[in-house]
Amino acid sequence: MPTIEEKAAFAERLRFSMTRVNEKLKGGTDLALHFNLRHRNGEPVSPQTAHKWLTGRTIPTPDKLHTLAEWFKVDLHWLHYGPPPSSMATRTVPRPLTRDGKYPLSPETLELASKVESLSPHHRYLVQELVSQFYGDADQD
């Protein structure tokens, strides 16, 4: 039986996944309606059930998790359990040693850089501003 923390973590991943789709989902009713249009392998869900998923009171059954993962284009394991512990333990995040330090080039860094480079100039500017907000500007002391 899942713990309260596991249910809450699932709900957070579900809400995050919902924000990534183009549809405007505004809660349990919208989630249930759109879910039922996609789920063909079992019983439809009620808005109350979808609300329980979103508030961390329950975790869907495997068939419903499968439908959610396909719909939101996320990994089924990630949606249900979160990132695998082994990948978090073996993954090291490079950190610069100084404020002006450079991150070592990794496949992930190169992929991110190519994605940012393919954005329009306006969107690249927005990404730069967002990073500045999180990282802070070097000239602000």
FENPEVEN-V77783 format. One line per field, one symbol per residue. phi: phi as a letter, one per 30 degrees, with the letter a starting at -180 (. if undefined). A space follows every 50 residues. Layout:
phi->???
This chain:
phi->.dddddddddeddddddddddddccckddddddddddcdccaddcdeddd ddddcidbcddeddddddddddhbdeddddcjddeddddcdccdbddbec dcdddbedddddddddddddeddddddddddddddjdddcb
